[in-house]
Amino acid sequence: MSPIGDIAGGPGAAAPAGPVTAAIRWIRCSVAPLGALMAGVTANVIGLHATIRLGVVGLTPSVLFLCLSPLLAMARRRPTQPAVPF
């Protein structure tokens, strides 16, 4: 089967990603205003600089997790050429 048939949704293609993408986008767009509201309330209560520091402290573990996980090495080993030539 040609890669073009897989992209076009021909036989053997994976399930369409449209509904999944739409659901993730809907969740992300509906949660973003709540995060902005929480950040605004936190900035009013403890101050802007303290809120930024709190955000940095909150994001640091996730960045460290991604940097120390094998995902970075997997991305570097990704083949640069397609498996099936056109």
Secondary structure, 3 states (H helix, E strand, C coil): CCHHHHHCCCCCCCCCCHHHHHHHHHHHHHHHHHHHHHHHHHHHHHCHHHHHHHHHHHHHHHHHHHHHCCHHHHHHCCCCCCCCCC
